[in-house]
């Protein structure tokens, strides 16, 4: 007798080549699904007993056995076997070793094809919920800080050139809006993850009288999938999740970039606590913003995983193909990378220290109230294009004199237009400029406080 595979070796005349066994096995990376695999199996066995395919005693033996296997794995007592290929067959073999041949009945009316699709969905659903918690924690930190910094003035940028003064709180709430959309996308994605493929069996369904709605209910899925062929083959839900994750990483990379700039000696807007930074082994003065830099870098690997998964799925004929085993490493690394990045950001954000004086000083330079001067002239009756011209000339003069617009005298300003009067200085100050943008979505401190309130309420409504 040749020693062929215990689970499917019946029709084989020789054992699997040793390297092929190693090459095709997924146990190295799919072992992290063990809890979800066992959860799915318990629901499956329970449903089988309810429809009369298993006896109540068989079900109890299987459930108790699975829970004991779960303990063994948790405590590191189970040795994963490459010969058993994957987590599904490792768990099943451990079950049978524990409870005897009744363990072999567990796989009735199912296939690893619908089993693995179920496990991934269970795992991803749990991961989405954990990621959503971290996102919420980060958003909470941003909103709290935004409230504290509602009056803090900094330069707002376009083209990374000083444009108009804004409040730091307004800037932080812009970050929060990005994350709010990320949260909503994740919740929407969850709806398509939370559907039960089990019952599709290998591809065509099963001859046993299964009750898929019951299995769905037992596992907390919204409903069973509609079509068995589709159920075992498509990984679009994993691709969709990775796309959501890529967008969130993109947003985190934008925040990271600003933090890296702002902590530099040249900007000096922000101080990061030492515990989020590292030093240099050669330059004693260095304090590097490693967390934002790393998060910025890690966005690249998540984009890569999105491309891997799209390419993995492309052109696959129905139904299950072994290609799909390659879904796990990109998906798991996406979850880990996003989770770690969100956690680091959520821990760090409440400790960002704004250097208000430096921000204010920077806003004073760069003629950031030039638009306010133009709006002032328009309100006094001048067409906007003419006002633009007058202000342009005033800025050019200020540059020559090394003076900000608010530092020019009334006489100097009047050289360019006699429309200018004493009240011009109300709009040329930074505080006047931000307070004047007093509408829904604007940067005026009272608007920022109201926006922070609304954002906080949205978070409170989540649970
Ligand atoms: N390890 C496999 C995977 O991850 C499980 C499904 C295998 N199915 C099969 N017919 N070989 O996709």
Boltz pocket constraint, residues with backbone or C-beta under 6 A from the ligand:
constraints:
  - pocket:
      binder: B
      contacts: [[A, 26], [A, 30], [A, 86], [A, 112], [A, 113], [A, 116], [A, 321], [A, 322], [A, 324], [A, 325], [A, 326]]
      max_distance: 6.0
